[in-house]
């Protein structure tokens, strides 16, 4: 069985806000698998354990540029928050996203090969990146980018430097900007319920089924009647449908008017949203968490052994 460390418990608690002992039990049951442990907590605690996307630890910035119906968005990562405020780092990020919009590189490697000079480094963007690593003393990478040139109008919103959204739309520019802000706040995963990825739907169905099974076990232990299979199936389907509404943009309640859905707001303003892209800095990256106490203990043990 995998060893459950204090840092693992702290990481899971930071993601879910669940009690410390519940986090430890979930990790133990999941044999150290962080994703499985989080799912177990969602079964036990419901929505209280659904905050994983809000706690990203990797550092960097998201930048965007729009010129008419063309534009781009880019994420650049670094090691510490301190570097995200460095003028040279920010100049590199903004130059890179402009190069994406202008030249449409196929990938990060092609982006690095484009001509660019800064701070005495060049002649290519990759040369500048390497030069700034030596100058600043911290690693930095171009992680991902997307170029927009479909002919649709574009609206962008940056929440600080950590969340970026680009919306492809037709209609009212103010309404589209409001939608971009809404997306940054509510983080939908798709335009409509039908567009939600199948793996996310199945994961939610699995959580709902596990929750129903746990409720049945509790009822049985307490000598209470257990719901029929038909009622349980309806509960599970209801839970999935509720989830689909919560994560699809058009079904979400508009953040600037809780009397409207986003779809109703767009209809009222004669605006249609064709698609959106959202980048959250460090999303999906696991930042190394050092166990300082264990490191010190290991160093002491090594010193005693060599003495």
C-alpha positions as CSV (number, residue, x, y, z in Angstrom):
1,X,0.0,0.0,0.0
2,X,1.3,3.5,-0.9
3,X,2.4,5.6,2.0
4,X,0.1,8.5,2.7
5,X,2.1,11.6,3.6
6,X,1.1,14.8,5.3
7,X,1.8,16.7,2.1
8,X,-0.6,14.4,0.2
9,X,-3.4,15.0,2.8
10,X,-2.7,18.8,2.7
11,X,-2.9,18.8,-1.1
12,X,-6.2,17.0,-1.2
13,X,-7.6,19.2,1.5
14,X,-6.5,22.3,-0.5
15,X,-8.3,20.9,-3.5
16,X,-11.5,20.0,-1.8
17,X,-11.9,21.8,1.5
18,X,-12.8,18.5,3.1
19,X,-11.8,17.8,6.7
20,X,-8.3,16.6,7.2
21,X,-9.2,13.1,8.5
22,X,-11.7,12.6,5.7
23,X,-8.9,13.4,3.2
24,X,-6.6,10.9,4.9
25,X,-9.3,8.2,4.8
26,X,-10.0,8.8,1.2
27,X,-6.3,8.7,0.2
28,X,-5.9,5.5,2.2
29,X,-8.9,3.9,0.5
30,X,-7.6,5.1,-2.9
31,X,-4.1,3.8,-2.1
32,X,-2.6,7.2,-2.7
33,X,-4.4,7.9,-6.0
34,X,-5.2,11.6,-5.8
35,X,-7.9,11.6,-8.5
36,X,-9.7,8.6,-7.1
37,X,-9.5,10.0,-3.6
38,X,-11.1,13.2,-4.8
39,X,-13.9,11.2,-6.4
40,X,-14.4,9.3,-3.1
41,X,-14.7,12.6,-1.2
42,X,-17.3,13.8,-3.7
43,X,-19.4,10.7,-3.0
44,X,-19.2,11.2,0.7
45,X,-19.4,15.0,0.9
46,X,-21.1,16.1,-2.4
47,X,-20.4,19.6,-3.7
48,X,-18.1,20.4,-0.8
49,X,-15.4,18.5,-2.6
50,X,-15.8,20.1,-6.0
51,X,-13.2,22.8,-5.9
52,X,-10.3,21.1,-7.7
53,X,-10.2,23.5,-10.6
54,X,-9.8,26.5,-8.3
55,X,-6.5,25.5,-6.7
56,X,-3.8,25.6,-9.4
57,X,-0.2,25.7,-8.1
58,X,2.0,26.2,-11.2
59,X,3.0,29.7,-12.1
60,X,3.0,31.8,-15.3
61,X,0.8,34.1,-17.3
62,X,-1.9,33.9,-20.0
63,X,-1.7,36.6,-22.7
64,X,-3.9,37.4,-25.7
65,X,-4.0,39.7,-28.7
66,X,-6.9,40.5,-31.1
67,X,-6.7,42.3,-34.4
68,X,-10.1,42.4,-36.1
69,X,-11.3,38.8,-36.6
70,X,-7.8,37.3,-36.0
71,X,-6.2,36.8,-32.7
72,X,-4.4,34.4,-30.4
73,X,-4.0,33.3,-26.7
74,X,-0.9,31.9,-25.1
75,X,0.2,30.4,-21.8
76,X,3.7,30.9,-20.6
77,X,4.9,29.0,-17.5
78,X,7.6,29.8,-15.0
79,X,8.7,28.6,-11.6
80,X,7.6,31.3,-9.2
81,X,5.1,34.1,-9.0
82,X,8.0,36.6,-8.7
83,X,8.9,36.1,-12.3
84,X,5.4,36.7,-13.6
85,X,6.0,40.4,-12.7
86,X,9.3,40.7,-14.4
87,X,9.2,43.1,-17.3
88,X,11.4,41.0,-19.6
89,X,9.3,37.9,-19.0
90,X,6.1,39.8,-19.7
91,X,7.7,41.3,-22.9
92,X,8.6,37.8,-24.1
93,X,5.0,36.5,-23.4
94,X,3.4,39.4,-25.3
95,X,5.8,39.2,-28.2
96,X,5.2,35.5,-28.5
97,X,1.4,35.7,-28.6
98,X,1.7,38.4,-31.3
99,X,3.9,36.1,-33.3
100,X,1.3,33.3,-33.0
101,X,-1.4,35.7,-34.3
102,X,0.7,36.9,-37.2
103,X,2.5,33.7,-38.3
104,X,0.2,30.8,-37.2
105,X,3.0,28.4,-36.1
106,X,2.1,24.7,-36.1
107,X,3.4,24.1,-32.6
108,X,5.6,25.4,-29.8
109,X,8.7,24.2,-31.6
110,X,7.7,26.2,-34.7
111,X,6.9,29.2,-32.5
112,X,10.4,29.2,-31.0
113,X,11.9,29.2,-34.5
114,X,10.3,32.6,-35.4
115,X,12.5,35.7,-35.7
116,X,12.6,37.8,-32.6
117,X,15.2,39.8,-30.6
118,X,15.0,41.1,-27.0
119,X,17.4,42.1,-24.2
120,X,20.4,41.4,-26.5
121,X,19.2,37.9,-27.3
122,X,18.2,36.4,-30.6
123,X,17.8,36.0,-33.6
124,X,14.9,33.6,-32.8
125,X,12.3,33.6,-30.1
126,X,13.8,30.4,-28.6
127,X,17.1,32.1,-28.3
128,X,15.5,34.9,-26.3
129,X,13.8,32.4,-24.0
130,X,17.1,30.6,-23.3
131,X,18.8,33.9,-22.8
132,X,16.3,35.1,-20.3
133,X,16.5,31.8,-18.4
134,X,20.2,32.6,-17.8
135,X,19.6,36.2,-17.1
136,X,16.6,35.8,-14.7
137,X,17.8,32.5,-13.2
138,X,14.5,30.6,-13.6
139,X,13.1,28.2,-16.1
140,X,10.3,29.4,-18.4
141,X,8.4,27.6,-21.2
142,X,5.8,28.2,-23.8
143,X,3.1,25.7,-22.8
144,X,0.2,26.1,-25.2
145,X,-1.4,28.5,-27.6
146,X,-4.4,28.8,-29.9
147,X,-4.9,31.1,-32.9
148,X,-8.3,32.3,-34.0
149,X,-9.1,33.2,-37.6
150,X,-12.5,31.7,-38.4
151,X,-14.0,35.0,-39.6
152,X,-16.1,35.4,-36.4
153,X,-15.8,38.4,-34.2
154,X,-13.6,37.9,-31.2
155,X,-13.9,39.1,-27.6
156,X,-11.3,38.5,-24.9
157,X,-11.0,38.8,-21.1
158,X,-8.0,38.4,-18.9
159,X,-8.6,37.9,-15.1
160,X,-5.3,39.3,-13.9
161,X,-2.7,37.2,-15.7
162,X,-3.9,33.8,-14.5
163,X,-7.1,33.2,-16.5
164,X,-7.7,34.1,-20.1
165,X,-10.8,33.7,-22.3
166,X,-11.4,34.3,-26.0
167,X,-15.0,34.1,-27.3
168,X,-15.9,33.7,-30.9
169,X,-19.2,35.4,-31.6
170,X,-21.5,37.4,-33.9
171,X,-23.6,40.4,-32.6
172,X,-23.1,42.7,-29.7
173,X,-19.4,43.2,-28.6
174,X,-20.4,44.3,-25.0
175,X,-22.5,41.1,-24.6
176,X,-19.7,39.0,-25.8
177,X,-17.2,40.7,-23.4
178,X,-19.7,40.0,-20.6
179,X,-19.8,36.3,-21.6
180,X,-16.0,36.1,-21.6
181,X,-16.0,37.5,-18.0
182,X,-18.8,35.0,-17.1
183,X,-16.7,32.1,-18.4
184,X,-13.7,33.2,-16.4
185,X,-15.8,33.2,-13.3
186,X,-18.0,30.1,-13.8
187,X,-15.6,28.0,-15.9
188,X,-18.1,26.1,-18.1
189,X,-16.6,23.1,-20.0
190,X,-18.9,23.4,-23.1
191,X,-21.4,25.6,-24.9
192,X,-24.4,23.2,-24.4
193,X,-25.1,20.1,-22.5
194,X,-24.8,18.0,-25.6
195,X,-21.2,19.3,-26.1
196,X,-19.9,18.1,-22.6
197,X,-17.2,15.5,-23.2
198,X,-18.5,11.9,-22.7
199,X,-15.7,11.1,-20.2
200,X,-16.9,13.9,-17.9
201,X,-20.5,12.7,-18.2
202,X,-19.5,9.1,-17.3
203,X,-17.4,10.3,-14.4
204,X,-20.4,12.2,-13.0
205,X,-22.7,9.3,-13.5
206,X,-20.2,7.1,-11.6
207,X,-20.1,9.5,-8.7
208,X,-23.9,9.7,-8.6
209,X,-24.2,5.9,-8.7
210,X,-21.7,5.5,-5.9
211,X,-23.5,8.1,-3.8
212,X,-26.8,6.3,-4.3
213,X,-25.2,3.0,-3.3
214,X,-23.8,4.6,-0.2
215,X,-27.2,6.0,0.7
216,X,-28.7,2.6,0.3
217,X,-26.1,1.0,2.5
218,X,-26.8,3.6,5.2
219,X,-30.5,3.0,5.0
220,X,-30.1,-0.8,5.2
221,X,-27.9,-0.4,8.3
222,X,-30.4,1.8,10.0
223,X,-33.3,-0.6,9.2
224,X,-35.0,1.9,6.9
225,X,-36.6,1.0,3.5
226,X,-34.3,1.1,0.5
227,X,-35.4,3.0,-2.7
228,X,-36.4,0.9,-5.7
229,X,-34.0,0.4,-8.6
230,X,-36.3,2.6,-10.7
231,X,-36.2,5.5,-8.3
232,X,-32.4,5.1,-7.9
233,X,-32.0,5.2,-11.7
234,X,-34.0,8.4,-11.8
235,X,-31.9,10.0,-9.0
236,X,-28.7,9.2,-10.9
237,X,-30.1,10.6,-14.2
238,X,-31.3,13.7,-12.3
239,X,-27.8,14.2,-10.8
240,X,-26.2,13.9,-14.3
241,X,-28.7,16.4,-15.8
242,X,-28.1,18.8,-13.0
243,X,-24.3,18.5,-13.6
244,X,-24.8,19.1,-17.4
245,X,-26.7,22.3,-16.7
246,X,-24.1,23.5,-14.3
247,X,-21.1,23.1,-16.7
248,X,-22.7,24.1,-20.0
249,X,-22.4,27.8,-20.8
250,X,-25.8,28.5,-22.2
251,X,-27.6,26.9,-19.3
252,X,-25.6,28.7,-16.6
253,X,-27.2,31.6,-14.7
254,X,-25.6,34.8,-16.0
255,X,-23.3,36.3,-13.4
256,X,-24.5,39.8,-14.0
257,X,-28.2,39.0,-13.8
258,X,-29.4,36.0,-11.8
259,X,-32.8,36.2,-13.4
260,X,-31.4,35.1,-16.8
261,X,-29.4,32.3,-18.2
262,X,-26.5,33.1,-20.5
263,X,-28.6,31.8,-23.4
264,X,-31.4,34.2,-22.6
265,X,-29.1,37.2,-22.2
266,X,-27.5,36.4,-25.6
267,X,-31.0,36.1,-27.3
268,X,-32.0,39.5,-25.7
269,X,-29.0,41.2,-27.2
270,X,-29.1,39.5,-30.6
271,X,-25.8,37.8,-30.0
272,X,-24.7,34.3,-30.9
273,X,-21.6,32.6,-29.4
274,X,-19.9,30.1,-31.7
275,X,-17.3,28.9,-29.3
276,X,-14.9,29.8,-26.5
277,X,-11.4,28.9,-25.2
278,X,-10.3,29.3,-21.6
279,X,-6.8,28.9,-20.3
280,X,-6.1,28.8,-16.5
281,X,-2.4,29.0,-15.6
282,X,-1.0,25.7,-14.6
283,X,-4.2,23.8,-15.2
284,X,-3.4,20.1,-15.2
285,X,0.2,20.6,-14.1
286,X,1.2,19.0,-10.8
287,X,3.7,21.2,-9.0
288,X,6.2,19.3,-6.9
289,X,5.4,19.6,-3.2
290,X,8.5,19.2,-1.1
291,X,8.2,17.4,2.3
292,X,10.7,19.6,4.2
293,X,10.6,17.5,7.4
294,X,11.3,14.3,5.5
295,X,14.1,16.0,3.6
296,X,15.7,17.2,6.8
297,X,15.3,13.8,8.5
298,X,17.0,12.1,5.5
299,X,19.9,14.5,5.6
300,X,20.3,13.9,9.3
301,X,20.2,10.1,8.8
302,X,22.8,10.4,6.0
303,X,25.1,12.5,8.2
304,X,24.9,10.0,11.1
305,X,25.6,7.1,8.8
306,X,28.7,8.8,7.4
307,X,30.0,9.9,10.8
